[in-house]
């Protein structure tokens, strides 16, 4: 038996070019049949119903559920109109310069936010508002900055109304 295997192995080695061609043809036939089978495949139509109700509450960073729920249902269907998605689309995860720029911009925004917060705490509302406007020019949907702006505006109205 062992001798017969050796003889068969030697014959295969002598005719390796023919064996390779035969294996190649078998693979081409298999791939062709798979391609033809996939070419006739049609995706089934999906029914798009209403949004599913929330089953579990997932809080945002500050533990607010309602804001998250409102954002879930009020999303833009056209992503070119959504500011957050456009900003994300502008960042290419394959471009190190783009990632570095976005990281630096986020760091600068955070530093400016801290300075604006300190200015608000020291009742320097003018510089707080100018820093807030600077942040909102770079990121119009920065949530904490929008909240701080509302606080500063409320405080300035309270001062001028007195």
N, C-alpha and C positions, 0 to 999 in steps of 0.2 A: 504494500500500500504506500509506504514511504517512497519507494522508488518511482511509483507511478506519479506521485505528486511532484517529485523532482523533475521528471520528464515533462509533465504538463507545465510546470513553472518555467522550464528552459524554453519550451515552445512559445509561451506567452512573451518571454523576454525577446526572443528572436523576431516575433511578429508584433512588437510593441506599437509600432506605427499604425497597424491595422486595428489593434485593440483600442487605441486612443481615438481613432476616427469613429469606430463603432460606438464608443461611450459618448463621444461628442454628438453623434447623430441622435442617439437615444435622448440626451439632454435637450437638444433642439426640439425634438418632437414633443417632449413633455412640456417644455416652456411654451411652445406654440399652442398646445391644447389648453394650457392654463390661461394664456392670453385670450384665446377665442372664447373660453368659458366666461372670463371676467368681462369681456367686451359686451356680452349680451345681458349683463346684470344691470338692473334698474333699481335705484333706491326707492323704497316705499315712501309714499306721501305721509308727512307728519301733520297731525292736527295741532295747531297752536291755540291752546285755550287760554283762559285767564291765568294770572300768576297764582301759584299755589299759596295758600295761607301760611303764615308763620307758625311753625309747630314748636320751635324752640326759640327762646329769646337769646340773641347774641349781642352783648353790649359793645358800644364803641370804646375808644380809649378812656373816656371819662365815666363809663358805666351808664350812658344814656341809651335807652332802647328806642324811644320814639324817633329820634333823629335818624337812626339807622333804618328803621322801618320806612320813614318818609323818603329817605334817599333810595331805598330799594324800589319803591313803587313809582318814584318820580324820575327815573333814569331816562335820558334821552335815547330814542331809538336810532337817531343819526349820530354816530360817534364823532363826526367832524364838528358838531356843535357842543360837545361836552369838553369843557376846559381841561379837566383832569386827564381825560384820555388823550387829548391832543398833546398835553405836556409829556405824558408817558410815551406817546408815539415818537416824539422828537428825540427821545433818549434811546440810543442803540446799545443794547447790552453787549454787542460785539465790538463796539468802538470804545476803547479805554479812555480816550479823550472826552467823549460824551459823558461817560460815567463819572469821570473825575470832575468835569464841569458841573454836573448835576449835584454831586456830593459837596463841592465847594459852595455852590449857590445855596444849598440847604443849610450848610454851616453858617454862611453869612446871614441868611434869613433868621436863623436861630439866635445869633449874636445880636442882630438888630432888634429882634423881639425882646430879648432880655433888657437891652438898653431902653427900649420904649416902655417896658414894664417898670423899670427903675425910675424913669422920668415921670410916669404916671403916679408912682408912689410918693415921689417928692413934689407932686402937684405942679410939675413943669409940663403943662398940657400942650403947649406949642411945639416943643421938641418931640413930645410923645406922638403927636399927630403927624409931624413931618416924617418921623421914623416909620410910623404905621403906613403912611402913603407910599413910602419907598418900598416897604415890604409888599404891599398890595400891587404895586406896579410889576414886581417880579413874580408874584404868585397871588393871583386875585382871589383864590379860594382858600387861603391859609386861615383855617377855622379859628385858631386862638387869636390871631391878629384881628379878625373881624369882631370877635367878642370883646377884645381890649378896646377897639375903636368905639364900640357901643358904650363901653364904660366911660371912656374919656369924654365922648360927646355928652353923655348923661351928666357927668361931673361938671363940664363947662356950662351946660344949660342951668345946672343947679347954682353955679357961681354967679352967672349973669342975671338969673332970675331973682337973686337975693337982694 
